[in-house]
Amino acid sequence: MSSDQSTQTADGRTIGGPIMEVKDISLKFGGVTAIKNISFDINEGEIRAIIGPNGAGKTSMLNVINGFYHPQEGQIVFRGEARTAMRPYVAASQGISRTFQNVALFEGMSTLDNIMAGRTLKMKKNFFWQMLRFGPAEVEEFEHRKVVEEIIDFLEIQAIRKTPVGRLPYGLQKRVELGRALAAEPSLLLLDEPMAGMNVEEKEDMSRFILDVNDQFGTTIALIEHDMGVVMDIADRVVVLDYGQKIADGLPAEVQANQDVIDAYLGVAH
């Protein structure tokens, strides 16, 4: 990425050129088309929102980016490397981390241990040393726990660090899942409806953490979100899907005023 591609936001953040390009992606399940010929990019350092009515293809798009689904047409370019298919563990190893629409945590494990699970790809000692849990493996685990404790402090969840996550209210479970994704130190963080099911106060907290992750860690974020107020407040750019097709792409104010977007959310017949 060249420096002349970088821009400065009003709040002092630096946004660079594309870290990811989605090019002409089409995805079908049997005779059903979930995504049709969609293209957009995600710039390094930005918060990029993917929105649309239910059934628009948003989560399918995220699953293509993350490697859960393999498109029949098109390609994803990540950090200059083109690919048509990728396994989720390869995406994770390359710096793509995500949360899920439905919380996917280990309910019997503590907050600390769930976030530690996000450090798995960072652990270099082999299985033998991990089993012994002393010497080099003990030193490595100490360093990883230090990182996890910093994430716990950042997310203000010190009081629940030893609590099994199955006992936590939904809003805190979402925060723990964010912590686990951050533990992988991603360069691109994918958030699938991070505020679904939350009350107003929980949404405000999550919005603040997302902004802080982007600002303090410099993490590029792509998120799916239904709350238009949240999207307009935190997103740098917005792409809108409807019935598996892109209908708008631009700044939040531009998208909000787009007639096709207004029609889609009002349920105007196609």
N, C-alpha and C positions, 0 to 999 in steps of 0.2 A: 504494500500500500504506500503510495507516495504522499509526501507531506502536503502537496497542493490539493489533495482530496479532502483534507481535514477542514472542519468548520467548527466554530465556537458557538455554543448555545448562550442564551441570555443569562443562564445561571452559572456560566463558567466552565461547563463540561466540554470536552473535545470529542467530536464525532468524526470518524474517519470514513474511508471508502468501504465498499462491501466486504464483509467477512463471510457472507453467504449469499449465493444467488440461486434462486429457484427458477428453473428454465423449462417452460412448456410442459409442466407436470400433468399427466392424466393417470387416473387410478380407477380401475373397475373391479367390481366383485360380481363375477358371473356376467349377467346382462345389465347390471346396475352401475351407472357411472357416478362415482363419489366425488371425483375431481376432474375437471375438464380444462386442459390447456392453460394452466395457471402459471404466471410468471410474476415474481417480485424479488426484491433484495432486502438484506438486513445489513445495515451499516455498523461498523465497529464502534462500540460505545453508546449506541442508542437504545431506547426502549421502543420496540416495534410491536404494535398491537395487531392481532388478527381477530376480526369481529364478524358477526353475521347472525341471522336468525338460527333457531334450532334446525339441524339437518343441513346446514350450509356447507359442511365439509371441513370445518376448522380443525377438529381433532384428527381427522384423517390426514390433513396436511401436516400437522405436527408429527404424526406417526411416520410419515414419509421422511421428514427431515431427520427424525431420530432413528430411522432404520427398522421400525416395527413393520411397516408396509413397504413393498417394493413396487414402484410405479411401472405401468406398462409402457409409458412414453415419457420423454423428458429426462432431465438430469438435475442433480444438486451439485453446486460448486461451493466447496468449503475451503477457505484459505487457498484458493487457486487450484484446488484439486477437484476434478470433475468425477462424479460417480452417479451411477443409476441405481445401485443397491448397496446397502451397508447394514451390517448387523448392529444391534443396539450396543453391544459391548465394545465394538470398534468405535462407534460414535463417542461413547464415553471416554475411551482411551485417547481420542483426539481432542477432547475438551468440550464435548456437548453433554450437558446434564439436564435433567428435567424433573418436574413434579407431575402428578396425575390428577385427572378430574375427580376420581374417587381416591381418597387417601390410601396409599399403599405402604403401610408401615408394618413392622413386626410388633404386634400388639402386646405380646408378653415380655418384650424387652424394654429397658429403660430408655428415656430420652437420650442419655449419653451414649448408650450402645447403639441405638438407631442411627445417630449421627456418625458414630464411629464406622458404621457399615459403609458410609459414603467415602471413607478413606481407603477402601479395599484396593483400588487400582494404584494407590500411591505406595502401598506396602511392597517392598522389594525383597525381604528375606523369604527364603523358601519354606515349605511346609514343615520340614524338620525343625527349623529354628522356632517357628511359630508354636509348634507342639511343646517344645522345651520351655519357652517363655522366659528365657534368661539370656544373658550375654547380648549379642547383637540384636536379637529380636526384642529384648526388654528395652533396650535403648531406643529402637525404632518405635515401639509402641508408646513410649513416653513422649516422643516428639509428636506423634499423631494425636495423642490425647491432649497435648498442649494446644494444638490447632483447634481441636473440637471444643475445648473449654473457651477459647476465644470466640468461636461461633456462638456458643451458648450465651456468653456475655453480650455479644452483639445483638442477639435476638431477644435479650432480656427474659430468658427462661431458666435462670439459675435455680429458682425455687422448685422446678420440676425435673431437674437433671437426673434424679434417681427414680423417678416415678415411671412405672410401666405405662406406655403410651395408650394402651387400651382403656385406662382409667381417666384419660384426659378429655376435656370438652373438645368439640370439633375444631374450634378456632385455634386452639393450642396444638392440636394434631397437625393442622395445616402449617403452623409455624415450624414444628419439628421436621416436617417433610421438606420445607424450604432449607432448614439447616443441613439436612442430609445431602441435598443437592449441592449446597455451597461447599460441603466438605470435600467434594471432588475438585474444587478450585477450577470451575469451568470458565472457558472463554466465552461460551454461548450458553445461556441458561433459558430453557424452555419451560414456561409455566402454563399449565392447562387449567384454566378457571381457578386461580389461586384464592379467590374470594367467594366462591360459590358456597351458599349456605351460611354466610356470616352475617352478624348484625352490623349496624352502622359503626359502632366503636371498633369492632374487630377489623372491618374493612379499612378504617382509617389507619389502624396499626399496621396492617399488611401493606397498604399503599406506602407508608413511611419506610418500611423495611425494604421494599422493592426499590424505591428511590435511593435509599442509602446504599444498597448493594451495587446499584449502577454507578453512583457517585464515588463512594469510598473505595470499592474494589475495582472499578472500571469494567465491570462485567456487562457484556452485551446481553440484552434480554428480549426475548420474543414471547408474548403472552396472549392467551385467549381469555377474553373477559366479556361478560354480558352486561355489566353495569356501565352504561355509557358515560355517566358522570365521572367514574373512576378513569375510564379510558381517556376522556378529554383532559383530565387533570394531569396524568402521568406519562402519556405516550408522546414520543417525538413525531412518529408517523403511524398511519393506520392503513391497513389493507382490509377491504370488505369483501366477503364471499357470500354468495347466495345461490342455492341449488348447485353447488359445486363449481361455480364460475366466479371470477373476479369481476366485481361491478364498480369498484372505486379503489383509489390508492392515492394517499397524499397526506397533508398536514391535518391534524384533528379538526380544525375549523372548516377546512375545505370539504372534508368527508361528511361532517355534520350537516353541511348545507347542500350536499349532493342529492338531487331529486330521486335518483335510483335507489340510494340508501334509504331515504325517507319512505319510499314506496315499499321497499323490502321489509322494513320494520313495522310498517302499518298493515302489511299483508295484502297489498294491492295485487290483483291477479296478474300473472305473467302472460 
